[in-house]
């Protein structure tokens, strides 16, 4: 297996981001869309659901002026690592807490911006988790959601089938042996195409190919959910 930077472990990269407001950030992303901005006059409350080891929540806390960030995750180990990484970088506006997304409906807090990237599609019922998060969103609030796409994950589905057939387990030695076998396959096959990005870190490859639960969505799936929830995706 060729040596790759970060193959044995994933380090958290802290990068400087230019502070802005939620409204300006959205206008920059979608300059032609009629953005209905949240009221940021007294600051902005942000929820990062499924924050992992902290890179997402740190970038969010640094990006938005006057933001208070609540970052939650189910993993104590990930939260401890995230809290360790924020020491000395001036990200004192982040609060970390252990929480199950499905239980967030019981907290007495509402948010102007909710970000959930890379987490809902690993829940047993992703749409239930999405509905819980929506219950915590203020009127005119904004939600940023990342979901696996059925079409885009075809190579990953093929690799997961391959892993199941070979009996590889989600442990470091098996992950490395599996990657060696995948890398040895002929160019141009769907299995070969997974060897990008997260494939070259043990933790990243485990999440990419070995997660015990994965749901994928089509655009009609998402459209139906948005329509049922009376959500307007065209403004974001």
N, C-alpha and C positions, 0 to 999 in steps of 0.2 A: 504493500500500500504506500503510495507516495506520501511523504511528510507534508502536512498542511498546517499553517499557523492555527493554533487553538484547537488542534485535533483532540487533545485529551481533556481539555476543560474550556469553558467559555468565560472570558473576562468581560466585565461590564465596561463599555466605552462611554466615558462622559464627555460630551461635546458641548461647546458653547452655542447657544441659540440666541437670536436677536429677539428681545422682548417685544411683545405687541399685545393687542387686545383680541378677544375672541372674534369680535366683529371684523376687525381689519384682517385677521387671518383668513376668515371665511371669504371676505371680499377678494382677497388675493388669490385664493384657490378657485373661486367661481366669479370672475369679474362681470359676467353678463347675467348672473342670477339675481333676482330681487330678494336679497338677504333680509330676513326678519330678525334683527339682532336682539339678544337678551339685554336687559338693563344692567349695565356694568358700573353705574355711578357709585355704588357702595362696595365695589369689589365683585368677584365672581367665585361661585362655589362649584368645584369640579370633583367628580367622582371618576376614579380610574378603577374599573372592575376587572380583576384578574391581573394584578400589576406585576406578578412574577418577581424577578430579582431586582427590579427597580428602574431599569433604563427608561421605560415608557413614562413612568410617573415623574422621574427627575426632569426629563425633557419637557413634559407638560407644565410642571411647576415653574421652570425657567422661562418658558415661552410666553405665558400670559401675565400681563401686568396686574397686580393686585389680586392674584388668584390664591385661594385656599384650596388645597388638594387633599382629599381623602382617598388613599390608595389601599385597596383591600385584596386579599388573596386567601386561599384556603391553606396554603403551605406555610407553616411557621418557619421552616428553613429558608424559604425564599424571602420572607419578610425580614428575617434577621440579617440576611445578606444585603438586602436593599437598604436597611437602616445603617448598616456598616458603611456602605458606599457613599452615603450622603454626608458623612462627617467631613467638615472642612471645605465643602464646595458651595456653601451659602444657600443651600436649598432648605431653609428653615420653615417653609410654608407647606410642608408635606406632613400629613398624619397617616401613619400606617396602622392597619388593624386586620386581624384575622376575621374573615367572614365568608359565609356561603352566599353566593349571589342569590340563591333561591330564598334566603331569609332576609334579604335587604328590605323587603317591603315593610318590615316591622320597625325599622329605625325611624326616628323622628327628625329626619333631615331631607331637604329637597336640594336639587342641584340645577345650575344653569347649563352645565355641560357635562355629559356622561360619555366616557370613552370605554369601549369594550372591544379590544382587538385580540383575536387569537384565543378566545375563551368560550364564547357561547357555543361554538360548534363541537366542543368537547363535553357539553352537558348531555345528560340522558334525554332531556327535552329542551332543546335550545330556544324554542319559541316561548316556552314558559319563563325561562330566564330573561328573555328579552322583554316580556310583559312586566316582570318584576322591576326591571330597570326603568321602564317607561313610567311606572308608578312613582318614581322618585324624581322625575323630570318636571321642572317648573314650566308654567305656560310660556310659550315662545322660547323654550330651552332648545338646546341642540344636542343631538346624539351622534357620536361617531362610532360605527359598528364595522367590525371586520368578520366576514364569514367565508368559509371554504366554498369555492365554486365547483359544481359538478363537472363541468367541461374542463376547467383548468387543472383539476386533480386527477385526470385519467392516468397519467404516468405514476402518480402516487398510489392509486388504487391497484394498478398492476404490480407495483413493488410490494404493497402490503399482502397481496395474494401470494406472491413469490415467497415472502417471509414466512407466511403461515404454512405453506407447502414444505419449506425447508426446515421448519421447526425452530427458527431462530428466536431467542428470548430477548427481552429488553434489558440486557445487562451488557456492560462494556465489552467483554471479550466477544460475545455473539454479534454485537453491533459492528465491531471492527471486521470480523470475519464476513459478515453479510455485505458490508461495504466493499470489501476486497472482491467478492464474487460479483457484485453489481458492476464494479468498475471494469471487470474483465470481459463483460459482455460486449457483443459487437456494437459498433457505433450505429446510431440511428434507430435503435429499438426503444420502445417506451421506457424500459427499465433503465437504460443508459441515461435517459434525460433527467432522472432525479438527482444526478450527481452535480448539483449546483447549490450555492448558498449554505444553508444549514446542514447539508449533507456532510460537511467536513468538520463538524464538532460533534463530540459524543452526545452532549445534551441536546444539541440542535437536531441531530439525526434521530434521536429517541423521540422527540416531539414530532418530527416530520413523518416518520414511517412506523414507529412502534407504539404510538399512543393507543391505549386500550379502548378508546371510544372516539369515533369521528363521524360527524354528520356533514353532508354536503348539500348545497342549495342550488337551485336553478333560478333564473330571473323571474319566471312565473311564480315560484314559491315565495320569493321576497315581495313581489308585487301584491300577491294575495294577502300577505300579512300586513303590509302597509295600508292597503285598502280597508281591511277589517279594523285596524287600529286608528283609522282616520288620520294617518300620518302623511305629511307632505314632503316627499324626498326632493322635489324640484327646487326647493328653496336652499338646499344645502350644497 
